[in-house]
């Protein structure tokens, strides 16, 4: 999709675009990481992440609390035990051009204040499923998937069936957490699909899906029958260091018995990194397994420690991705799907076509402007060519399943093809579908009367990051929504389900198809267990536009209790003290604040929220702190020029010690660290009586 260039966006347009990107990326994460059923190509996903990062870079004050830049992976799937990673499993920053590799090197050296050359390792980026293996005293005791980076799935018994994974290690540290990628070779993948087809079972679209599906089997015997492999490339918790450098540490893993990639090399700088990238790219088709790029890592582990981490990616690593793939096929139709926030999303239905070895039948068409051949400003894209049913279109993908429509072949357009007319009414409820100024998306105005929105909001309510009610998934939500005897139209209806079933003089749930006495009782018990819910989960579960999991956590930690949150948002009108306080929370901007206020002031929405709250006991959420840190829980602002560390390093140090770093001074600010050249922030701090100190005093406070 050709979109308005980031450098030409106005602030209002940037807010709208960040909102759209956050929603699209969140949906893609769930499909890919949690469901093993991707709905977006890797190239499309990467493009969304890059555009989001570029907008945040140009408008840092607009960064959302649920920014995709701060998120890793997806939620843990049902059926597996949960494993909390003692060291987070993060994703990697992506690059696509040679210039970005040079920029990465420049950022690393600037962060470190390091004028000389930095050495990097370069290795193939395996397209598989991330796995963490924990060894204690040389014995494999636990294996876990990445999950959302914080919590993964316990797949220990399955991992024991993989021949590349040692069960015992000799000469290893007492605690060693080895990380790597589970994958399937091309030959083994082809043989597996042949066996699946012969036995009447489903075949897999690609080796990555086959590997992920095989590892995440509830029956380890199925995993054992699948030809899985494992490459080790990193580590988590250690009782003692493996080595002083990345390359030596990888070689240590090799000596312990792990398979490591033989194409891992040491590079003296960006040019050697790019040379190795091109070498691997040329060998890609002959490797015998799928890769989608090359990963660069700072070699010196002491420098890695100094560089540290962003919220979801390490500063010392970069994934240089390969280009995407293309194919032509016929557009058979355009369907409109209605999402939780009322967005009307067009989906292309394609004549099945194989793109890079995968058969695809659907593609995103983004929005009505994209179909019409224009961007959000009305300027031409694709040379102004619109997209019509019956056209031959170029589809673009670089990973799994749904691609995008990239171009149209006008020479093959039929005379009977007519311009597509985007609906101005919701196809689900018939309500007007309006498009706000500056928004590229048309939305149904039906709200709670729109069945598509209501169902999607209920699905969100019971999702993993929200109420996570066992036995009440998407399928059951759809069933109860349409049920004439036990309808569930709003979240509060879920918590009256058992009472309504008991009072039902007709057919009880336990006697109905799909349920029995045990399953009905389990469902009611699971619902009852969720009457006590932490504040952050409740805020996220409300499904308020722009308020994701990260934002819900920020709000919960700021207000602590439901009562305080509810009062604040109810009275937070522009110009009020409550409005100022809401906007002062680091990570909450005007767009999110307005969305919260709109939800609580909408009569129908508020009635649904109040009815739900009456059914619950909401647990307070305390601000995060760090033991023995003098700045834990404080809100700190840095201003002026810091001379003993970079601003980025100062912020990282503060956050590591449990402080919150804000971009502006407010009445909530606890401390201003001011270097030479401090301007308006210092004046604001003086006016508000905020404690102020220089860099030396700051370093003394935190222990140097």
TAVENNOR-V867606 format. One record per pair of residues at least 24 apart in sequence whose C-alpha atoms are under 8 Angstrom apart, sorted by the first residue. I is the first residue (numbers start at 0). J is the second residue. Records with the same first field share a line. If there is no record, write none. Layout:
I: J / J
//
This chain:
0: 365 / 369 / 403 / 405
1: 374 / 380 / 381
2: 374 / 375
3: 374 / 375 / 376
5: 50 / 53 / 54 / 57
6: 57
10: 58
11: 437
12: 437 / 438
13: 54 / 58 / 61
14: 61 / 590
15: 437 / 438
16: 438
17: 51 / 54 / 62 / 63
18: 545
20: 47 / 48 / 51
21: 51 / 65 / 66 / 67 / 545
22: 545
24: 48 / 67
25: 67
28: 72 / 73
29: 72 / 73 / 74
31: 73
32: 72 / 73 / 74 / 146
33: 73 / 74 / 75 / 76 / 146
34: 76
35: 208 / 211 / 212
37: 399 / 400 / 401
38: 399 / 400 / 401
39: 399 / 400 / 401 / 402
40: 396 / 397 / 398 / 399 / 400 / 401 / 402 / 403
41: 396 / 397 / 398 / 399
42: 322 / 323 / 396 / 397 / 398
43: 396 / 402 / 403
45: 93
49: 93
60: 588 / 662
61: 588
62: 586 / 588
63: 545 / 550 / 586 / 587 / 588 / 591
64: 546 / 547 / 549 / 550 / 553 / 585 / 586 / 587
65: 545 / 546 / 547 / 548 / 549 / 550
66: 549
68: 310 / 311
69: 309 / 310 / 311 / 312
70: 147 / 310 / 311
71: 147 / 148 / 311
72: 145 / 146 / 147 / 148
73: 146 / 147 / 148
74: 146 / 147 / 150 / 151 / 463 / 464
75: 146 / 147 / 150 / 151 / 152 / 463
76: 152
78: 217
79: 152 / 153 / 154 / 217
80: 152 / 153
81: 150 / 151 / 152 / 153
82: 143 / 150 / 151 / 152 / 153
83: 149 / 150 / 151
84: 148 / 149 / 150 / 151
85: 235 / 236
86: 235 / 236
87: 148 / 149 / 235
88: 145 / 148 / 149 / 235
89: 148 / 311 / 312 / 313
90: 311 / 312 / 313
91: 311 / 312 / 313 / 316 / 317 / 318
92: 312 / 313 / 316 / 317 / 318
93: 317 / 318 / 319 / 320
94: 317 / 318 / 319 / 320
95: 319 / 320 / 321 / 322
96: 319
97: 273
100: 269 / 273 / 317 / 319
101: 269
103: 317
104: 268 / 269
107: 306 / 314 / 315
110: 306 / 645 / 647 / 648
111: 302 / 305 / 306 / 645
112: 645
116: 267 / 268
117: 267 / 268 / 297 / 298
118: 265 / 266 / 267 / 268 / 297 / 298 / 299
119: 265 / 266 / 267 / 268 / 272 / 295 / 296 / 297 / 298
120: 245 / 246 / 263 / 264 / 265 / 266 / 294 / 295 / 296 / 297 / 298
121: 263 / 264 / 265 / 266 / 272 / 275 / 276 / 293 / 294 / 295 / 296
122: 260 / 262 / 263 / 264 / 293 / 294 / 295
123: 260 / 262 / 263 / 279 / 290 / 291 / 292 / 293 / 294
124: 290 / 291 / 292 / 293 / 294 / 318
125: 180 / 182 / 288 / 289 / 290 / 291 / 292
126: 180 / 182 / 207 / 289 / 290 / 291
127: 180 / 181 / 182 / 183 / 206 / 207 / 208 / 210 / 211 / 289
128: 180 / 181 / 182 / 207 / 210 / 211
129: 178 / 179 / 180 / 181
130: 178 / 179 / 180 / 181
131: 176 / 177 / 178 / 179 / 234 / 235
132: 176 / 177 / 178
133: 174 / 175 / 176 / 177
134: 173 / 174 / 175 / 176 / 177
135: 172 / 173 / 174 / 175
136: 171 / 172 / 173 / 174
137: 167 / 168 / 169 / 170 / 171 / 172 / 173 / 174
138: 166 / 167 / 168
139: 165 / 166 / 167
154: 214 / 215
156: 219
157: 214 / 215 / 216 / 218 / 219 / 220 / 222 / 223
158: 214
160: 219 / 222 / 223
161: 223 / 226 / 227 / 228 / 229
162: 227 / 228
163: 228 / 229 / 230 / 257 / 258
164: 229 / 257
165: 256 / 257
168: 255 / 256
169: 255
170: 255
171: 255
172: 237 / 238 / 239 / 241
173: 237 / 238 / 239
174: 236 / 237 / 238 / 239
175: 234 / 235 / 236 / 237 / 238
176: 234 / 235 / 236 / 237
177: 231 / 232 / 233 / 234 / 235
178: 231 / 232 / 233 / 234 / 235
179: 229 / 230 / 231 / 232 / 233
180: 229 / 230 / 231 / 232
181: 210 / 211 / 227 / 228 / 229 / 230
182: 206 / 207 / 210 / 211 / 227 / 228 / 229 / 288
183: 207 / 209 / 210 / 226 / 227 / 228 / 288
184: 227 / 228 / 287 / 288 / 289
185: 287 / 288 / 289
186: 287
187: 226
188: 226
191: 225 / 226
204: 357 / 358
205: 356 / 357 / 399
206: 289
207: 289
229: 258
230: 257 / 258 / 259 / 260
231: 257 / 258 / 259 / 260
232: 259 / 260
243: 299 / 300 / 301
244: 298 / 299 / 300
245: 296 / 297 / 298 / 299 / 300
246: 298
265: 298
276: 319
280: 321
291: 320 / 321
292: 318 / 319 / 320 / 321
293: 318 / 319 / 320
294: 318 / 319
295: 319
306: 648
307: 651
308: 651
309: 651
322: 397
323: 395 / 396 / 397 / 398
324: 354 / 355 / 395 / 396 / 397
325: 354 / 355 / 393 / 394 / 395 / 396
326: 352 / 353 / 354 / 393 / 394 / 395
327: 352 / 391 / 392 / 393 / 394
328: 352 / 391 / 392 / 393 / 394
329: 389 / 390 / 391 / 392
330: 387 / 388 / 389 / 390 / 391 / 392
331: 388 / 389
332: 388 / 389
333: 388
335: 426
337: 425 / 427 / 443 / 451 / 452
338: 451 / 452 / 455
339: 451 / 452 / 453 / 454 / 455 / 456 / 542
340: 442 / 452 / 544
341: 442 / 443 / 444 / 445 / 446 / 451 / 452
342: 440 / 441 / 442 / 443
343: 425 / 440 / 441 / 442 / 443
344: 440
354: 396
355: 397
357: 399 / 400
358: 400
359: 400 / 401 / 402
360: 401
361: 401 / 402
362: 394 / 401 / 402 / 403 / 404
363: 401 / 402 / 403 / 404
364: 403 / 404
366: 439 / 440 / 441
367: 421 / 439 / 440
368: 439
370: 419
371: 418 / 419
375: 437 / 438 / 439
381: 406
384: 409
385: 418
386: 418 / 419
387: 416 / 417 / 418 / 419
388: 416 / 417 / 419
389: 413 / 416
390: 416
427: 451
447: 603 / 604
453: 488 / 489
454: 480 / 488
456: 542
457: 488 / 489 / 490
459: 540 / 542
460: 490 / 540 / 541 / 542
461: 540
464: 536 / 539 / 540 / 548
465: 536 / 537 / 539 / 540
466: 529 / 532 / 536 / 537 / 540
468: 525 / 526 / 529
469: 522 / 525 / 526
470: 521 / 522 / 525
471: 522
489: 607
490: 607 / 611
491: 607 / 610 / 611 / 614
493: 526
494: 526 / 527 / 530 / 614
496: 523
497: 523
530: 614 / 615 / 616
531: 615 / 616 / 617 / 618
532: 615 / 616 / 617 / 618
533: 617 / 618 / 619 / 620
534: 559 / 560 / 561 / 617 / 618 / 619 / 620
535: 620
537: 617
541: 608
543: 594 / 595 / 598
544: 591 / 594 / 595
545: 590 / 591 / 594
546: 591
550: 586 / 587
553: 584 / 586
554: 584
555: 619 / 620 / 621
556: 620 / 621 / 622 / 623
557: 584 / 622
559: 619 / 620 / 621 / 622
560: 617 / 618 / 619 / 620
561: 617 / 618 / 619
568: 595 / 596 / 599
569: 596 / 599 / 600
571: 596
572: 596
580: 667
583: 663 / 665 / 667
584: 661
585: 659 / 660 / 661 / 662
623: 657
624: 656 / 657 / 658
625: 656 / 657
628: 656 / 657 / 701
629: 700 / 701
630: 656 / 657 / 658 / 701
631: 656 / 657 / 658
632: 657 / 658 / 659
633: 657 / 658 / 659 / 668 / 669 / 670
634: 658 / 659 / 660 / 661 / 667 / 668 / 669 / 670
635: 659 / 660 / 661 / 668 / 669 / 670 / 671 / 672
636: 660 / 661 / 662 / 663 / 664 / 668 / 670 / 671 / 672
637: 662 / 671 / 672 / 673
638: 671 / 672 / 673 / 674 / 677 / 678 / 680 / 681
639: 673 / 674 / 675 / 676 / 677 / 678
640: 673 / 674 / 675 / 676 / 677
641: 673 / 674 / 675 / 694
642: 674 / 694
643: 694
672: 697
//
